[in-house]
């Protein structure tokens, strides 16, 4: 994780790979994110989904969020005890 986490100014930036285990066409995604560590808020910068797990297979969708969907380029807050909240806490500890 340390190689994918960077601090720039007051924000921490990280990459995240997520696998989905459902019957949808998308089996995984890779996102680039920015975090406000003091509030555990996250913004998605880019989003790419794939037809196979682990970011493999064909690209289903690919977007720079602020350009493709500015209304989705918002701060999302996560509880400290949620899976995403725990990930953000760990990312913020690295840098």
Backbone as JSON Lines, residues from 0, in Angstrom:
{"i":0,"aa":"X","n":[0.82,-1.2,0.0],"ca":[0.0,0.0,0.0],"c":[0.86,1.26,0.0]}
{"i":1,"aa":"X","n":[2.02,1.22,0.63],"ca":[2.84,2.42,0.77],"c":[3.24,3.02,-0.57]}
{"i":2,"aa":"X","n":[3.41,2.21,-1.6],"ca":[3.84,2.73,-2.9],"c":[2.71,3.42,-3.65]}
{"i":3,"aa":"X","n":[1.48,3.26,-3.2],"ca":[0.35,3.87,-3.9],"c":[-0.28,5.0,-3.09]}
{"i":4,"aa":"X","n":[0.35,5.42,-2.0],"ca":[-0.19,6.48,-1.15],"c":[0.79,7.65,-1.15]}
{"i":5,"aa":"X","n":[0.26,8.85,-1.44],"ca":[1.1,10.04,-1.5],"c":[0.39,11.2,-0.83]}
{"i":6,"aa":"X","n":[1.17,12.05,-0.17],"ca":[0.6,13.26,0.43],"c":[1.03,14.45,-0.42]}
{"i":7,"aa":"X","n":[0.06,15.26,-0.79],"ca":[0.32,16.5,-1.53],"c":[-0.52,17.58,-0.85]}
{"i":8,"aa":"X","n":[0.15,18.58,-0.34],"ca":[-0.58,19.62,0.39],"c":[-1.27,19.01,1.59]}
{"i":9,"aa":"X","n":[-2.52,19.32,1.77],"ca":[-3.28,18.8,2.91],"c":[-4.04,17.52,2.62]}
{"i":10,"aa":"X","n":[-3.81,16.91,1.47],"ca":[-4.55,15.72,1.09],"c":[-3.65,14.51,0.92]}
{"i":11,"aa":"X","n":[-4.23,13.34,1.11],"ca":[-3.56,12.08,0.83],"c":[-4.24,11.48,-0.4]}
{"i":12,"aa":"X","n":[-3.43,11.0,-1.33],"ca":[-3.93,10.39,-2.57],"c":[-3.56,8.92,-2.57]}
{"i":13,"aa":"X","n":[-4.47,8.06,-3.02],"ca":[-4.19,6.63,-3.07],"c":[-4.97,5.96,-4.19]}
{"i":14,"aa":"X","n":[-4.48,4.81,-4.62],"ca":[-5.15,3.96,-5.61],"c":[-5.83,2.83,-4.87]}
{"i":15,"aa":"X","n":[-6.99,2.41,-5.36],"ca":[-7.7,1.29,-4.73],"c":[-8.24,0.34,-5.8]}
{"i":16,"aa":"X","n":[-7.97,-0.94,-5.6],"ca":[-8.52,-2.0,-6.43],"c":[-9.64,-2.67,-5.65]}
{"i":17,"aa":"X","n":[-10.8,-2.81,-6.27],"ca":[-11.93,-3.47,-5.62],"c":[-12.45,-4.58,-6.53]}
{"i":18,"aa":"X","n":[-12.67,-5.75,-5.97],"ca":[-13.29,-6.85,-6.69],"c":[-14.75,-6.95,-6.29]}
{"i":19,"aa":"X","n":[-15.61,-7.25,-7.27],"ca":[-17.05,-7.38,-7.03],"c":[-17.45,-8.84,-7.27]}
{"i":20,"aa":"X","n":[-18.22,-9.37,-6.36],"ca":[-18.63,-10.77,-6.46],"c":[-20.15,-10.84,-6.6]}
{"i":21,"aa":"X","n":[-20.6,-10.42,-7.77],"ca":[-22.02,-10.47,-8.09],"c":[-22.14,-10.89,-9.56]}
{"i":22,"aa":"X","n":[-23.31,-10.84,-10.1],"ca":[-23.53,-11.29,-11.48],"c":[-23.42,-10.17,-12.5]}
{"i":23,"aa":"X","n":[-23.0,-8.98,-12.09],"ca":[-22.86,-7.86,-13.02],"c":[-21.7,-8.08,-13.97]}
{"i":24,"aa":"X","n":[-21.71,-7.34,-15.06],"ca":[-20.62,-7.41,-16.04],"c":[-19.3,-6.96,-15.42]}
{"i":25,"aa":"X","n":[-19.36,-5.91,-14.6],"ca":[-18.14,-5.4,-13.95],"c":[-17.73,-6.32,-12.81]}
{"i":26,"aa":"X","n":[-16.51,-6.81,-12.88],"ca":[-15.99,-7.71,-11.84],"c":[-14.98,-7.03,-10.93]}
{"i":27,"aa":"X","n":[-14.45,-5.86,-11.36],"ca":[-13.49,-5.14,-10.52],"c":[-13.4,-3.69,-10.98]}
{"i":28,"aa":"X","n":[-12.78,-2.88,-10.13],"ca":[-12.54,-1.48,-10.5],"c":[-11.26,-1.0,-9.85]}
{"i":29,"aa":"X","n":[-10.67,0.0,-10.48],"ca":[-9.52,0.68,-9.91],"c":[-9.89,2.16,-9.86]}
{"i":30,"aa":"X","n":[-9.73,2.75,-8.68],"ca":[-10.04,4.17,-8.51],"c":[-8.81,4.9,-7.98]}
{"i":31,"aa":"X","n":[-8.69,6.16,-8.35],"ca":[-7.69,7.05,-7.75],"c":[-8.49,8.0,-6.88]}
{"i":32,"aa":"X","n":[-8.06,8.18,-5.65],"ca":[-8.86,8.89,-4.65],"c":[-8.03,9.94,-3.92]}
{"i":33,"aa":"X","n":[-8.72,10.94,-3.38],"ca":[-8.08,11.9,-2.49],"c":[-8.85,11.93,-1.16]}
{"i":34,"aa":"X","n":[-8.1,12.13,-0.07],"ca":[-8.69,12.02,1.27],"c":[-8.35,13.25,2.1]}
{"i":35,"aa":"X","n":[-9.35,13.71,2.85],"ca":[-9.14,14.68,3.94],"c":[-9.01,13.82,5.2]}
{"i":36,"aa":"X","n":[-7.81,13.65,5.69],"ca":[-7.58,12.72,6.79],"c":[-8.25,13.15,8.1]}
{"i":37,"aa":"X","n":[-8.36,14.44,8.34],"ca":[-8.93,14.87,9.61],"c":[-10.43,14.6,9.71]}
{"i":38,"aa":"X","n":[-11.11,14.4,8.56],"ca":[-12.55,14.15,8.59],"c":[-12.95,12.81,7.96]}
{"i":39,"aa":"X","n":[-11.96,12.07,7.46],"ca":[-12.2,10.8,6.75],"c":[-13.19,10.98,5.59]}
{"i":40,"aa":"X","n":[-12.97,12.03,4.82],"ca":[-13.77,12.26,3.62],"c":[-12.94,11.9,2.4]}
{"i":41,"aa":"X","n":[-13.59,11.33,1.41],"ca":[-12.94,10.8,0.23],"c":[-13.6,11.36,-1.03]}
{"i":42,"aa":"X","n":[-12.78,11.67,-2.05],"ca":[-13.29,12.05,-3.38],"c":[-12.67,11.09,-4.38]}
{"i":43,"aa":"X","n":[-13.49,10.61,-5.32],"ca":[-13.01,9.76,-6.4],"c":[-12.52,10.66,-7.54]}
{"i":44,"aa":"X","n":[-11.27,10.49,-7.94],"ca":[-10.7,11.29,-9.02],"c":[-10.87,10.58,-10.36]}
{"i":45,"aa":"X","n":[-10.54,9.3,-10.38],"ca":[-10.74,8.52,-11.6],"c":[-11.36,7.18,-11.25]}
{"i":46,"aa":"X","n":[-12.06,6.61,-12.23],"ca":[-12.74,5.33,-12.04],"c":[-12.61,4.52,-13.33]}
{"i":47,"aa":"X","n":[-12.12,3.28,-13.19],"ca":[-12.04,2.35,-14.32],"c":[-12.58,1.01,-13.86]}
{"i":48,"aa":"X","n":[-13.53,0.47,-14.6],"ca":[-14.08,-0.85,-14.26],"c":[-13.65,-1.87,-15.31]}
{"i":49,"aa":"X","n":[-13.58,-3.14,-14.88],"ca":[-13.06,-4.22,-15.7],"c":[-14.02,-5.41,-15.72]}
{"i":50,"aa":"X","n":[-13.92,-6.21,-16.77],"ca":[-14.79,-7.38,-16.93],"c":[-14.29,-8.6,-16.16]}
{"i":51,"aa":"X","n":[-13.07,-8.52,-15.62],"ca":[-12.51,-9.63,-14.83],"c":[-12.05,-9.1,-13.48]}
{"i":52,"aa":"X","n":[-11.84,-10.0,-12.53],"ca":[-11.34,-9.63,-11.21],"c":[-9.89,-9.13,-11.29]}
{"i":53,"aa":"X","n":[-9.49,-8.42,-10.25],"ca":[-8.11,-7.93,-10.08],"c":[-7.7,-6.94,-11.16]}
{"i":54,"aa":"X","n":[-8.65,-6.19,-11.71],"ca":[-8.32,-5.19,-12.73],"c":[-7.87,-5.78,-14.05]}
{"i":55,"aa":"X","n":[-8.38,-6.95,-14.37],"ca":[-8.01,-7.63,-15.62],"c":[-9.22,-7.7,-16.55]}
{"i":56,"aa":"X","n":[-8.99,-8.18,-17.74],"ca":[-10.06,-8.26,-18.73],"c":[-10.22,-6.95,-19.47]}
{"i":57,"aa":"X","n":[-11.33,-6.79,-20.14],"ca":[-11.61,-5.57,-20.89],"c":[-12.07,-4.45,-19.97]}
{"i":58,"aa":"X","n":[-11.8,-3.23,-20.37],"ca":[-12.28,-2.06,-19.63],"c":[-13.76,-1.86,-19.97]}
{"i":59,"aa":"X","n":[-14.6,-1.84,-18.93],"ca":[-16.04,-1.61,-19.11],"c":[-16.36,-0.13,-19.17]}
{"i":60,"aa":"X","n":[-15.74,0.63,-18.29],"ca":[-15.91,2.08,-18.28],"c":[-14.66,2.71,-17.72]}
{"i":61,"aa":"X","n":[-14.43,3.94,-18.12],"ca":[-13.21,4.64,-17.74],"c":[-13.53,6.13,-17.71]}
{"i":62,"aa":"X","n":[-13.27,6.79,-16.58],"ca":[-13.65,8.2,-16.49],"c":[-12.76,8.96,-15.52]}
{"i":63,"aa":"X","n":[-12.48,10.2,-15.87],"ca":[-11.93,11.17,-14.92],"c":[-13.17,11.82,-14.31]}
{"i":64,"aa":"X","n":[-13.42,11.55,-13.06],"ca":[-14.7,11.9,-12.44],"c":[-15.04,13.39,-12.56]}
{"i":65,"aa":"X","n":[-14.12,14.33,-12.23],"ca":[-14.52,15.74,-12.3],"c":[-14.89,16.2,-13.72]}
{"i":66,"aa":"X","n":[-14.35,15.52,-14.74],"ca":[-14.68,15.88,-16.12],"c":[-15.95,15.19,-16.6]}
{"i":67,"aa":"X","n":[-16.07,13.89,-16.33],"ca":[-17.19,13.1,-16.85],"c":[-18.48,13.29,-16.04]}
{"i":68,"aa":"X","n":[-18.34,13.46,-14.74],"ca":[-19.53,13.57,-13.88],"c":[-19.22,14.51,-12.71]}
{"i":69,"aa":"X","n":[-19.15,15.81,-12.98],"ca":[-18.79,16.75,-11.9],"c":[-19.67,16.64,-10.67]}
{"i":70,"aa":"X","n":[-20.94,16.24,-10.85],"ca":[-21.84,16.11,-9.7],"c":[-21.43,14.95,-8.78]}
{"i":71,"aa":"X","n":[-20.57,14.03,-9.26],"ca":[-20.09,12.93,-8.43],"c":[-18.74,13.24,-7.78]}
{"i":72,"aa":"X","n":[-18.14,14.36,-8.15],"ca":[-16.86,14.76,-7.57],"c":[-17.13,15.53,-6.28]}
{"i":73,"aa":"X","n":[-17.59,14.79,-5.28],"ca":[-17.98,15.36,-3.99],"c":[-17.29,14.59,-2.87]}
{"i":74,"aa":"X","n":[-17.24,15.2,-1.71],"ca":[-16.66,14.54,-0.55],"c":[-17.67,13.54,0.01]}
{"i":75,"aa":"X","n":[-17.21,12.3,0.18],"ca":[-18.01,11.23,0.78],"c":[-17.4,10.92,2.15]}
{"i":76,"aa":"X","n":[-18.21,10.96,3.18],"ca":[-17.73,10.7,4.53],"c":[-18.01,9.25,4.91]}
{"i":77,"aa":"X","n":[-17.03,8.61,5.56],"ca":[-17.16,7.2,5.96],"c":[-16.97,7.06,7.46]}
{"i":78,"aa":"X","n":[-17.8,6.26,8.12],"ca":[-17.61,6.02,9.56],"c":[-16.27,5.32,9.81]}
{"i":79,"aa":"X","n":[-15.66,5.62,10.94],"ca":[-14.35,5.03,11.28],"c":[-14.38,3.51,11.31]}
{"i":80,"aa":"X","n":[-15.5,2.93,11.69],"ca":[-15.56,1.47,11.83],"c":[-16.05,0.76,10.57]}
{"i":81,"aa":"X","n":[-16.26,1.49,9.48],"ca":[-16.65,0.86,8.22],"c":[-15.4,0.38,7.48]}
{"i":82,"aa":"X","n":[-15.57,-0.51,6.52],"ca":[-14.43,-1.02,5.76],"c":[-13.69,0.13,5.07]}
{"i":83,"aa":"X","n":[-14.42,1.04,4.46],"ca":[-13.78,2.16,3.77],"c":[-13.14,3.12,4.77]}
{"i":84,"aa":"X","n":[-13.79,3.34,5.91],"ca":[-13.21,4.18,6.95],"c":[-11.89,3.63,7.46]}
{"i":85,"aa":"X","n":[-11.82,2.33,7.68],"ca":[-10.59,1.68,8.14],"c":[-9.49,1.84,7.09]}
{"i":86,"aa":"X","n":[-9.85,1.68,5.81],"ca":[-8.88,1.87,4.73],"c":[-8.33,3.29,4.74]}
{"i":87,"aa":"X","n":[-9.21,4.29,4.91],"ca":[-8.77,5.68,4.93],"c":[-7.85,5.95,6.12]}
{"i":88,"aa":"X","n":[-8.18,5.4,7.27],"ca":[-7.33,5.58,8.46],"c":[-5.94,5.03,8.18]}
{"i":89,"aa":"X","n":[-5.86,3.85,7.6],"ca":[-4.56,3.23,7.3],"c":[-3.79,4.04,6.25]}
{"i":90,"aa":"X","n":[-4.48,4.52,5.22],"ca":[-3.82,5.35,4.2],"c":[-3.26,6.61,4.82]}
{"i":91,"aa":"X","n":[-4.0,7.22,5.74],"ca":[-3.56,8.45,6.37],"c":[-2.38,8.23,7.32]}
{"i":92,"aa":"X","n":[-2.2,7.04,7.83],"ca":[-1.07,6.73,8.72],"c":[0.24,6.64,7.95]}
{"i":93,"aa":"X","n":[0.18,6.29,6.68],"ca":[1.39,6.03,5.9],"c":[2.17,7.3,5.63]}
{"i":94,"aa":"X","n":[1.5,8.37,5.32],"ca":[2.21,9.61,4.98],"c":[1.97,10.67,6.02]}
